[in-house]
Structure formats: structure tokens, C-alpha cells
Amino acid sequence: MIEYLIMIIILLGAILALIQRDLLKAAILTGIPGASMAFLYQFLLAPDVALTQAIVGSAIIPVFFALAVYKTRRMEE
């Protein structure tokens, strides 16, 4: 039962990131599905996959997206 709850959290987190108007918020919110998937992998007794997912999906990808948004933002004069 908990697997289905985590999958719903993953879907809601992805939808929440998609509907954001602010790109920086959307980039940060991409970490919610990553962290949820890491918890799901840990629950399914795959700690090596969970650790990789936590590092990549919850930390590295949102940071790279946020940096890309920040670096490509238009400067108003």
C-alpha cells in the first residue's frame, strides 16, 4: 500500500513542478519526485539504487536546472 502512496506523491510532485510559472521554482521542485523515488527504492530494499537516486535525482539535477535558469535569465536594464 505504501508503494502506491509514494507513486502518487511522485506524480503530484512532477505535476506541481510542471505547472509552476517561475522556472526557478520549477527547477527546485524537480527534487520532490527524485526524493520520493529514492524513498521508494529504499523501501523496496535496493539501497544502492536509492542512494544513487537520492544524490542524482534530489540534489544534482535540481541544482543544475536552477543554475541553468539563473545563468540564462534575461537581465532587465
SEBADO-934273 format. One record per atom (N, C-alpha, C): residue in one letter; x, y, z. Coordinates in nm, 2 decimals, always signed. Layout:
N
[node a [X Y Z]]
...
This chain:
77
[node m [+0.08 -0.12 +0.00]]
[node m [+0.00 +0.00 +0.00]]
[node m [+0.09 +0.13 +0.00]]
[node i [+0.20 +0.12 +0.07]]
[node i [+0.28 +0.24 +0.08]]
[node i [+0.35 +0.27 -0.06]]
[node e [+0.37 +0.17 -0.14]]
[node e [+0.42 +0.19 -0.27]]
[node e [+0.33 +0.28 -0.35]]
[node y [+0.20 +0.25 -0.35]]
[node y [+0.11 +0.33 -0.42]]
[node y [+0.10 +0.48 -0.37]]
[node l [+0.11 +0.50 -0.25]]
[node l [+0.11 +0.63 -0.19]]
[node l [+0.24 +0.71 -0.24]]
[node i [+0.35 +0.64 -0.24]]
[node i [+0.47 +0.71 -0.28]]
[node i [+0.47 +0.74 -0.43]]
[node m [+0.41 +0.65 -0.51]]
[node m [+0.39 +0.68 -0.65]]
[node m [+0.30 +0.80 -0.68]]
[node i [+0.20 +0.81 -0.60]]
[node i [+0.11 +0.93 -0.61]]
[node i [+0.18 +1.05 -0.57]]
[node i [+0.27 +1.05 -0.47]]
[node i [+0.35 +1.17 -0.43]]
[node i [+0.44 +1.20 -0.55]]
[node i [+0.50 +1.10 -0.61]]
[node i [+0.59 +1.12 -0.73]]
[node i [+0.51 +1.20 -0.84]]
[node l [+0.40 +1.15 -0.87]]
[node l [+0.32 +1.21 -0.98]]
[node l [+0.28 +1.35 -0.94]]
[node l [+0.23 +1.37 -0.82]]
[node l [+0.19 +1.51 -0.77]]
[node l [+0.31 +1.60 -0.77]]
[node g [+0.42 +1.55 -0.73]]
[node g [+0.54 +1.64 -0.74]]
[node g [+0.58 +1.68 -0.88]]
[node a [+0.57 +1.59 -0.97]]
[node a [+0.60 +1.62 -1.11]]
[node a [+0.50 +1.71 -1.17]]
[node i [+0.38 +1.69 -1.14]]
[node i [+0.27 +1.79 -1.19]]
[node i [+0.29 +1.93 -1.13]]
[node l [+0.33 +1.93 -1.00]]
[node l [+0.35 +2.06 -0.93]]
[node l [+0.47 +2.13 -1.00]]
[node a [+0.57 +2.06 -1.03]]
[node a [+0.68 +2.12 -1.10]]
[node a [+0.65 +2.17 -1.24]]
[node l [+0.56 +2.10 -1.31]]
[node l [+0.52 +2.14 -1.44]]
[node l [+0.43 +2.26 -1.45]]
[node i [+0.35 +2.28 -1.35]]
[node i [+0.25 +2.39 -1.35]]
[node i [+0.31 +2.52 -1.30]]
[node q [+0.43 +2.52 -1.25]]
[node q [+0.49 +2.64 -1.20]]
[node q [+0.52 +2.74 -1.31]]
[node r [+0.49 +2.87 -1.28]]
[node r [+0.52 +2.98 -1.38]]
[node r [+0.66 +3.02 -1.37]]
[node d [+0.72 +3.02 -1.25]]
[node d [+0.85 +3.06 -1.22]]
[node d [+0.95 +2.94 -1.25]]
[node l [+1.04 +2.96 -1.34]]
[node l [+1.13 +2.85 -1.38]]
[node l [+1.22 +2.81 -1.27]]
[node l [+1.26 +2.90 -1.18]]
[node l [+1.35 +2.87 -1.07]]
[node l [+1.27 +2.78 -0.97]]
[node k [+1.15 +2.81 -0.94]]
[node k [+1.07 +2.72 -0.85]]
[node k [+1.05 +2.59 -0.91]]
[node a [+1.02 +2.58 -1.04]]
[node a [+1.00 +2.45 -1.11]]
[node a [+1.13 +2.37 -1.10]]
[node a [+1.25 +2.43 -1.12]]
[node a [+1.37 +2.36 -1.11]]
[node a [+1.40 +2.30 -0.97]]
[node i [+1.36 +2.38 -0.87]]
[node i [+1.38 +2.33 -0.74]]
[node i [+1.28 +2.22 -0.70]]
[node l [+1.16 +2.23 -0.75]]
[node l [+1.05 +2.13 -0.73]]
[node l [+1.08 +2.00 -0.80]]
[node t [+1.17 +2.00 -0.89]]
[node t [+1.20 +1.87 -0.96]]
[node t [+1.27 +1.77 -0.86]]
[node g [+1.31 +1.82 -0.75]]
[node g [+1.37 +1.73 -0.64]]
[node g [+1.27 +1.65 -0.57]]
[node i [+1.14 +1.69 -0.57]]
[node i [+1.04 +1.61 -0.50]]
[node i [+1.02 +1.47 -0.56]]
[node p [+1.00 +1.46 -0.69]]
[node p [+0.99 +1.32 -0.74]]
[node p [+1.12 +1.24 -0.72]]
[node g [+1.23 +1.30 -0.73]]
[node g [+1.36 +1.23 -0.71]]
[node g [+1.37 +1.18 -0.57]]
[node a [+1.34 +1.26 -0.47]]
[node a [+1.35 +1.22 -0.33]]
[node a [+1.24 +1.11 -0.30]]
[node s [+1.13 +1.12 -0.36]]
[node s [+1.02 +1.02 -0.34]]
[node s [+1.06 +0.89 -0.40]]
[node m [+1.12 +0.89 -0.52]]
[node m [+1.17 +0.77 -0.58]]
[node m [+1.28 +0.71 -0.50]]
[node a [+1.37 +0.79 -0.45]]
[node a [+1.48 +0.73 -0.36]]
[node a [+1.42 +0.66 -0.24]]
[node f [+1.31 +0.72 -0.18]]
[node f [+1.25 +0.65 -0.07]]
[node f [+1.18 +0.52 -0.11]]
[node l [+1.12 +0.52 -0.23]]
[node l [+1.06 +0.40 -0.28]]
[node l [+1.16 +0.29 -0.30]]
[node y [+1.27 +0.33 -0.36]]
[node y [+1.38 +0.23 -0.38]]
[node y [+1.43 +0.17 -0.25]]
[node q [+1.44 +0.26 -0.15]]
[node q [+1.49 +0.21 -0.02]]
[node q [+1.38 +0.12 +0.04]]
[node f [+1.26 +0.15 +0.02]]
[node f [+1.15 +0.07 +0.08]]
[node f [+1.15 -0.07 +0.01]]
[node l [+1.19 -0.07 -0.12]]
[node l [+1.19 -0.20 -0.20]]
[node l [+1.32 -0.27 -0.18]]
[node l [+1.40 -0.23 -0.08]]
[node l [+1.52 -0.30 -0.04]]
[node l [+1.63 -0.29 -0.15]]
[node a [+1.64 -0.18 -0.22]]
[node a [+1.75 -0.15 -0.31]]
[node a [+1.83 -0.03 -0.27]]
[node p [+1.91 -0.04 -0.16]]
[node p [+1.98 +0.07 -0.10]]
[node p [+2.08 +0.14 -0.20]]
[node d [+2.14 +0.06 -0.28]]
[node d [+2.24 +0.12 -0.37]]
[node d [+2.17 +0.21 -0.48]]
[node v [+2.06 +0.16 -0.53]]
[node v [+1.98 +0.24 -0.63]]
[node v [+1.92 +0.36 -0.56]]
[node a [+1.88 +0.35 -0.43]]
[node a [+1.82 +0.46 -0.36]]
[node a [+1.92 +0.57 -0.33]]
[node l [+2.04 +0.53 -0.30]]
[node l [+2.14 +0.63 -0.27]]
[node l [+2.18 +0.70 -0.40]]
[node t [+2.19 +0.63 -0.51]]
[node t [+2.22 +0.70 -0.64]]
[node t [+2.11 +0.79 -0.68]]
[node q [+1.98 +0.75 -0.66]]
[node q [+1.87 +0.83 -0.69]]
[node q [+1.86 +0.95 -0.60]]
[node a [+1.89 +0.94 -0.48]]
[node a [+1.89 +1.05 -0.38]]
[node a [+1.99 +1.15 -0.42]]
[node i [+2.11 +1.11 -0.46]]
[node i [+2.22 +1.20 -0.50]]
[node i [+2.19 +1.27 -0.63]]
[node v [+2.15 +1.19 -0.73]]
[node v [+2.13 +1.25 -0.86]]
[node v [+1.99 +1.31 -0.88]]
[node g [+1.89 +1.24 -0.84]]
[node g [+1.75 +1.30 -0.86]]
[node g [+1.71 +1.40 -0.77]]
[node s [+1.76 +1.40 -0.65]]
[node s [+1.72 +1.50 -0.55]]
[node s [+1.82 +1.62 -0.53]]
[node a [+1.94 +1.60 -0.57]]
[node a [+2.04 +1.70 -0.55]]
[node a [+2.10 +1.76 -0.68]]
[node i [+2.16 +1.67 -0.76]]
[node i [+2.24 +1.72 -0.87]]
[node i [+2.15 +1.78 -0.98]]
[node i [+2.04 +1.71 -1.02]]
[node i [+1.96 +1.76 -1.13]]
[node i [+1.89 +1.89 -1.09]]
[node p [+1.82 +1.90 -0.98]]
[node p [+1.76 +2.03 -0.95]]
[node p [+1.86 +2.15 -0.94]]
[node v [+1.98 +2.12 -0.89]]
[node v [+2.08 +2.22 -0.88]]
[node v [+2.13 +2.27 -1.02]]
[node f [+2.15 +2.17 -1.11]]
[node f [+2.19 +2.20 -1.25]]
[node f [+2.08 +2.28 -1.32]]
[node f [+1.95 +2.24 -1.30]]
[node f [+1.84 +2.31 -1.36]]
[node f [+1.83 +2.45 -1.31]]
[node a [+1.85 +2.47 -1.18]]
[node a [+1.84 +2.60 -1.12]]
[node a [+1.96 +2.69 -1.17]]
[node l [+2.07 +2.63 -1.18]]
[node l [+2.19 +2.71 -1.23]]
[node l [+2.16 +2.75 -1.38]]
[node a [+2.11 +2.66 -1.46]]
[node a [+2.08 +2.69 -1.60]]
[node a [+1.98 +2.80 -1.61]]
[node v [+1.87 +2.80 -1.53]]
[node v [+1.77 +2.90 -1.53]]
[node v [+1.83 +3.03 -1.48]]
[node y [+1.91 +3.03 -1.38]]
[node y [+1.98 +3.15 -1.33]]
[node y [+2.07 +3.21 -1.43]]
[node k [+2.15 +3.13 -1.50]]
[node k [+2.25 +3.18 -1.59]]
[node k [+2.19 +3.23 -1.72]]
[node t [+2.07 +3.18 -1.76]]
[node t [+2.01 +3.22 -1.88]]
[node t [+1.90 +3.32 -1.86]]
[node r [+1.88 +3.37 -1.74]]
[node r [+1.78 +3.47 -1.71]]
[node r [+1.81 +3.60 -1.78]]
[node r [+1.71 +3.66 -1.84]]
[node r [+1.73 +3.79 -1.90]]
[node r [+1.75 +3.90 -1.80]]
[node m [+1.85 +3.99 -1.83]]
[node m [+1.87 +4.10 -1.74]]
[node m [+1.80 +4.22 -1.79]]
[node e [+1.72 +4.28 -1.70]]
[node e [+1.64 +4.40 -1.74]]
[node e [+1.73 +4.52 -1.71]]
[node e [+1.74 +4.61 -1.80]]
[node e [+1.82 +4.73 -1.79]]
[node e [+1.75 +4.85 -1.74]]
